[in-house]
Amino acid sequence: MKPKLLYVEDEADLGNVTKQYLEAMNFDVTWCLDGKSAYQEYLRQEAAFSLVVIDIQLPDFNGFDLAQRIVAHDKDAYFLFLTARKEKKDRLLGLDMGAMDYITKPFDIDELVLRIRNIVRRKQVVEEVEPTADIIQIGNISLNKEALSLSVDGRVKTTVTMREAELLEYLYAHRNTIVKREDLLIRFWGENDYFMGRSLDVFISRLRKLLRHSSSGARIENSYGVGFILSVPPSE
């Protein structure tokens, strides 16, 4: 079965050419010209879409708003931004929201195809992996992956993003060992570059603040120049 993409682009010429090329590369593409119709299309057949490709500058509401609506409806949605907005703050915002990638125009169409294929492949791997327990216990802190909540001593303390939950789960699975920075970037962002590295640092900083509530003394340490270590006492 062809991977199905929801493509949101208001420039008719670019949208038409890109849609045709993606279809020639064996993707099933639903193309929308504005955020409202794209969101309605997503709600109509959300389970069918492998990835949502979003332009930020849309005629009704911007692509960031569209992504937020989609994630509010389905926290596990996969999306990327394909946009003319090149400002560093926009790129960091997009990645911080959980985007799988942030690609600026003009872009190389063959590179776009490869990036989309890599994301779709990672999504398929995640879906095929046998699910683990929904609750991860770190001292007095419980991470509920399904509800995306983190509680202390049984009380709900805060909500976390899907990316934060995934990072904490991965670090916990490799606790007390060095997890390479480049491995995290490639696993969760698909690429090791400066901007994605900044986004990773933001997430690590948030997780550090959350772990301050852990009575076990669990903490994320830097292995300078290499990566990070989730240090958990032996009793864990």
C-alpha positions in Angstrom: 0.0 0.0 0.0 1.3 3.5 -0.9 2.1 5.8 2.0 -0.6 8.4 2.2 0.4 12.1 2.6 -1.7 15.1 3.5 0.0 18.0 1.7 -0.9 21.6 2.6 0.3 24.3 0.2 -1.5 27.4 -1.1 0.8 28.1 -4.0 -1.1 26.4 -6.9 1.8 25.9 -9.3 4.2 24.6 -6.6 1.6 22.5 -5.0 0.6 20.9 -8.3 4.1 20.1 -9.4 5.1 18.7 -6.0 2.0 16.6 -5.7 2.6 15.1 -9.2 6.2 14.3 -8.4 5.4 12.7 -5.0 2.7 10.6 -6.7 5.3 9.5 -9.3 7.5 8.4 -6.4 4.7 6.1 -5.2 3.0 8.3 -2.6 -0.7 8.8 -2.3 -1.2 12.5 -2.0 -4.2 14.5 -0.7 -3.5 18.2 -1.5 -5.2 21.1 0.3 -4.9 24.8 -0.4 -5.7 26.2 3.1 -5.6 25.2 6.7 -9.3 24.8 7.2 -9.8 22.3 4.4 -6.6 20.4 5.5 -7.9 20.1 9.0 -11.3 18.8 7.9 -9.6 16.3 5.6 -7.4 15.2 8.4 -10.4 14.6 10.7 -12.1 12.7 7.9 -9.4 10.1 7.4 -6.7 10.7 10.0 -5.9 7.0 10.4 -4.9 6.8 6.7 -2.2 9.5 6.7 1.4 8.5 7.3 2.6 12.1 7.3 1.3 15.7 7.1 3.4 18.1 5.0 2.6 21.7 6.0 3.4 25.1 4.6 3.4 27.8 7.3 2.1 30.8 5.3 -1.5 29.8 4.5 -4.3 32.1 3.6 -6.6 31.4 6.6 -4.5 30.4 9.6 -0.8 29.6 9.6 0.8 26.2 9.5 1.8 26.3 13.2 -1.8 26.7 14.2 -2.8 23.8 11.9 -0.1 21.6 13.4 -1.3 22.4 16.9 -4.8 21.5 16.0 -3.7 18.2 14.5 -1.6 17.3 17.5 -4.4 18.3 20.0 -6.6 15.8 18.2 -3.9 13.1 17.8 -0.7 13.5 19.9 1.0 10.8 17.8 0.6 12.6 14.5 3.7 12.8 12.2 4.2 16.1 10.5 6.9 18.3 8.9 7.0 21.9 7.8 7.9 22.8 4.2 8.0 26.6 4.1 9.6 29.7 2.8 10.1 31.0 6.4 13.8 30.6 7.1 14.1 32.5 10.4 15.9 30.6 13.1 13.1 31.2 15.6 10.5 29.7 13.2 12.6 26.6 12.6 13.2 26.1 16.4 9.5 26.6 17.1 8.5 24.1 14.5 10.9 21.5 15.8 9.9 22.3 19.4 6.3 21.5 18.5 7.4 18.0 17.5 7.8 18.3 13.8 9.8 15.5 12.2 11.6 17.9 10.0 11.7 21.6 8.9 12.5 22.1 5.2 12.9 25.6 3.7 12.1 26.7 0.2 13.5 26.5 -2.4 14.0 22.8 -1.9 15.4 19.9 -3.9 12.5 17.6 -4.7 14.6 14.4 -4.6 15.9 15.3 -1.2 12.3 16.0 -0.1 11.3 12.5 -1.3 14.2 10.9 0.7 13.4 12.8 3.8 9.7 11.8 3.6 10.6 8.2 3.0 12.9 8.1 6.0 10.1 9.6 8.2 7.5 7.1 6.9 10.0 4.3 7.5 10.6 5.3 11.1 6.9 5.6 11.7 6.4 2.0 10.4 9.2 0.7 12.6 7.6 2.4 15.7 4.2 0.9 14.9 5.6 -2.6 14.4 7.6 -2.7 17.6 5.8 -4.5 20.4 4.5 -1.9 22.8 6.1 -1.7 26.2 4.5 -0.8 29.6 2.5 2.5 29.6 4.0 3.5 33.0 7.7 4.2 33.6 8.6 4.6 37.3 11.7 6.7 38.2 11.9 7.0 41.9 8.7 8.8 43.0 8.0 10.0 39.5 5.7 8.1 37.2 5.6 8.8 33.4 2.3 7.8 31.8 3.1 7.5 28.1 -0.5 7.1 27.1 -1.9 10.1 28.9 1.4 12.1 28.4 1.4 13.0 32.1 4.1 13.0 34.7 3.1 12.6 38.3 5.0 12.8 41.7 3.8 10.5 44.5 0.7 9.6 42.6 -0.4 13.2 42.0 -0.5 14.7 38.5 2.3 17.2 38.4 2.4 18.3 34.7 1.8 17.2 31.2 4.6 16.4 28.8 4.9 16.4 25.0 5.1 13.2 23.0 8.7 14.0 22.2 9.6 14.6 25.9 8.0 11.3 26.8 9.8 9.5 24.0 13.2 11.0 25.0 12.7 10.2 28.7 11.6 6.6 27.9 14.7 6.1 25.6 17.1 7.5 28.2 15.5 5.4 30.9 15.9 2.3 28.7 19.6 3.1 28.5 20.0 4.4 32.0 23.5 4.7 33.6 25.1 4.5 30.2 26.2 7.2 27.7 23.6 7.9 25.0 25.3 9.7 22.1 24.0 13.1 21.1 24.1 12.2 17.4 22.2 9.0 18.1 19.4 10.9 19.7 19.2 13.5 16.9 19.1 10.8 14.2 16.6 8.7 16.1 14.1 11.4 17.0 14.8 14.2 14.4 16.2 12.2 11.5 19.3 14.4 11.1 22.3 15.6 13.1 22.5 19.4 12.5 22.9 22.6 14.5 19.2 23.6 14.6 18.0 20.2 15.6 20.7 20.1 18.2 19.3 23.3 19.7 15.9 21.7 19.9 17.3 18.6 21.6 19.0 20.9 24.2 15.6 22.5 24.9 14.0 19.1 25.6 16.9 17.9 27.8 16.7 21.1 29.8 12.9 20.5 30.4 13.5 16.9 31.4 16.2 17.9 33.9 13.7 20.3 35.6 11.1 17.5 35.8 13.6 15.1 37.3 14.4 17.5 40.1 11.2 16.2 41.8 12.6 12.7 41.9 13.3 11.4 45.4 15.6 8.7 44.0 18.2 11.3 42.9 17.8 10.4 39.2 19.3 13.1 37.0 20.5 13.7 33.4 24.2 14.4 33.2 26.3 15.7 30.4 29.1 13.6 28.9 30.8 16.5 27.4 31.4 16.2 23.7 29.6 12.9 23.6 26.1 12.9 24.9 23.9 12.4 28.0 23.6 9.9 30.9 20.4 9.3 32.8 21.9 8.4 36.2 19.6 6.2 38.3 20.7 4.8 41.6 21.1 1.0 41.7 17.9 0.5 43.8 16.0 1.5 40.6 
